[in-house]
């Protein structure tokens, strides 16, 4: 088959097989993943200087998805404003220097989330 003939904008993902039945294939639009990634990047861009959000704030129920998006993007985003749920930093000294330059408060080695975190249910202006 000529690969240019396949114009489907989707990927195949097996559904959960039911005991004693054949597995079916569901097609998930690729745009779903791209849209979710873009939503994460938009949320990161919306974090104002001097504040942070956690990976889970940006992707409730899927914090690792946020990490994957940030790790693989080539877009210009303020990645340093995203911290772990306990306020610790994934990128260490480099991330800390960028946050300190913005005035983000720390409690020891962690961001003071009581002061610097934008609540999950609040969308920054």
N, C-alpha and C positions, 0 to 999 in steps of 0.2 A: 504494500500500500504506500502510495506517495504521501509523505508527511504534510505536504502543503494542502492535501485534501481534507485534513482534519481541522475544521474551523470551529470546533467546540471550545467555548470559553469556560471549561470546567475541568475538574479533576475527579477521578473515581475514588470513592472511599467505601470500603465494605461496611455494611451495617452489622449490628450485633447479631450473630447467628442464633437462632432459636433451636433448642435441642430437637434433633430429629428432622430439621428442615434444611433446605439449601440456603446458603448465605445469599443475600441480594446485594446489589450494588446501587448505592445512591450517588447521585452526582451533586457535588457541592460547587457552586459557582466560585471561580477564582476571585472574582470581585469581592466576595465576602471577606477573604483574608486581607486583600489589599485595602478594603474600606476600614477594617478593624485596625490595621497598621496605621493608616492615615489618621484615624481617630486618636490613637495613642500619641502620635507626633503632634497633632493639634493641641491635645491636652498638655503636653510637655511645653510647647511654645507659650501656652497661656499662663504658666506659672510665673508670677511676677518676681522681679529681682528681690532678694532678701527672704524668700520663702521657699519651702520644699513641699513635695508630695512623695508618698511612698509608691513603690512598684504596684502594690495592691490597690492604691487609690486610683491609679490610672487604668488598671484592668481588673476590676473587682472579680475575685474568683480565679484569676489567671495572672498572677504577678510575674511569672516567668515569661509570659508572652511579651510584657513590657520590656523585660530585659533583652529578649531576642530582637525585638524591634529596634531598640536603642543600639544594640551591638552590631546590627547588620545595616543600619541606615547610612546613607551618604548625605542625608539632609542636614542642614545647619539647625541644630536644636540645642537648647541649654540642658544637656544631659546631666550635668552636675547637680541640678536641682531635684533629682530623683534619688531617694535614699531607701535603705531597707526599712522594714516595719519597726525595727528597734532603734532607728536613727543612725545606725552604723553606715559606713561608706563603702561602696563596692570598689571605688577607684582610689582609695587611700589618700595620700598626701596631696596629689594633684587636685582631687576633688575638694578636699578640705580647703586648700589655698583659694580656689575659685569661690567657694561658699563664704569663706571669711572675708574676701574682698567685697562681697555683697552685703556683709553685715549679718549673716546668719549666725544665731547664737549656738554655742556648743555647751554640753555638759560632759566634760571629760573628752573622750574620743568620739562621742556621738552628738548628732544634732539634737538640740533641745526641742523635741517635737511639740511640747506643750505651747511653745512660743512661735516656732517657725513653720509648723505644718498648716497647710490649708485643709480644712476638713473635707472629707470625701464628698459630702453632699453639697458643697459650695463650689460653684463654677466661677473661677476668677474672671474679672472683667477684662 
